[in-house]
């Protein structure tokens, strides 16, 4: 699934409007590789699904 970050841009974390690939959903949170190149869990309410 691909999602677009709808929150504020944070340097080396997530960029507003950028599309990220969801690697997995864990306890309702999205695991994505962020701008640092590492994968972390983020709350889904800050993303818009662009491709399922």
N, C-alpha and C positions, 0 to 999 in steps of 0.2 A: 504494500500500500504506500502511496506517496501522499505527503501532507505538506501544507504551506504554513510556516510560522507566522502567527498573527500578533505576536507580542513585540516588545521593543527589541531593537538590536543591542546585543551585548557582545563586546569584543571577544573573539575566540569561543563564543558559546553558540548563539543562534542569531541569524540575520533576518530582520523583518521582510516578509515576502518571499524568502527563499524556500525552495521545495526540498524536502528531506525524505529519505526512504525509511519507512518503519521496519526495523529488523524483527521486532516481536512486540506483543502486548503482554505486559506483566502486571497483574493485579489492577488492570484498568489503565495503566500508564504506558506510553509509547517509548520504546527503546529506539533511539536514533543516533546516528553518528553526527555529532555536532561539528562546528567549525574548527574545533581543536583537533579533530581527527579521531577522537575517542567516542565510545558509545555510552550514553547515559539515559536514564529514565526521565521523561517529561510529562506533565499533565496534558491530557488530550484536549481540554477545553481551550487551550491557547493555539490550537492548530485547526486548519480547514482541510478536509479531505479533498484531494484533487484527482486521485486515481485509486480505485480499490483493487 
